[in-house]
Structures are given as C-alpha cells and as structure tokens.
Amino acid sequence: MTAYRIRPEQAHDADAITAVIETAFRTAPHSDGTEQHIVIALRRAGALSVSLVAEVDGDVVGHVAFSPVTVSDGSAHWYGLGPVSVLPAHRNAGIGAALVEAGLAALRDRGAAGCVVLGEPGYYGRFGFECRPDCVLEGVPPEYFQCLALEGRHAAGTVTYHAAFSVGGPG
C-alpha cells in the first residue's frame, strides 16, 4: 500500500495541483478539459474554501477542492465538492477517498451545513451523499447530482456553483 499524506494546499503547490488535475482528467470520459482552469479561477477568486493535496514521497499526487454554492431556498453554508483528482499511477490506493473524507471533515470543522457533488452515485454514496429530488442542478441527469447534510436539514432547491465553473479554458 502506498504511504500518502493529506494536507492543506500551500501557495507553492499551485503548479503541481494544475498538473495533477490536467493529467487525472485527460482521459476521463465526462471531462471537457476545463477542470484545472476551474480550480485556478476558484483560487484567483478566493473561493477555494477547502483545498487539500495528497503527497507521496513529497510529490503532489492528488487534490480535492470544495467551494461555496448557492441554493435557491436560501440555505446557507453549502459547498460543492469537486474536482477531485488523483494521478493514474496512484489510483486504487484509497487516496481519492481519503481526500474526500478529509475535505468533508474540514467542512464540518468550519460549520458547513452541507455539501453537493456531481458524480458517480456508486462512488459518492459511500460518503453519505444521496440523490434528492428536491435538490437539483439544472441541466444534469438527477441521479448524478447528490447532497449530504452535514448540519441540520437538507437544502431544497436549485443549486448554483461558483462562476468559476463556467470557465472555458485558460484566461
């Protein structure tokens, strides 16, 4: 088993994070190739609420980002998970799951009400995420949009991600 360490992003990690995200999503079937640009835009906007890296032997091999979302019902303190990235050579070692778990713990520590994710239900269900018909992301199949209440009630409404998610490439 690969020994890895999860820690908060530091300023000098930015280029390594970009490379990890770009490499991790290069062959992903549902990727449009903008994931690294989203994280760069979130960082520039000061909207990376939680940004963690996974290191193996001092090298960044994984990353997860959490950023604020708005919900049409006015629910406050909700966040979006994503993207989460692990270099192909380090997949299936538990690094992605550890990044998600550490990120959710960091959200709980900051008093977050909940988190949403657009992704595979079979993967994210293990963390407690579930599809809810009253919490939606317009334009995506509802079975792939999932919510997790961390504190109190579930949000109910249309979710909008930070504007950084509408980036179309370097800019």
Secondary structure, 3 states (H helix, E strand, C coil): CCCCEEEECCHHHHHHHHHHHHHHHCCCCCCCCCHHHHHHHHHHCCCCCEEEEEEECCEEEEEEEEEEEEECCCCCCEEEEEEEEECHHHCCCCHHHHHHHHHHHHHHHCCCCEEEEECCHHHHHHHCCECCCCEECCCCCHHHEEEEECCCCCCCEEEEECHHHHCCCCC
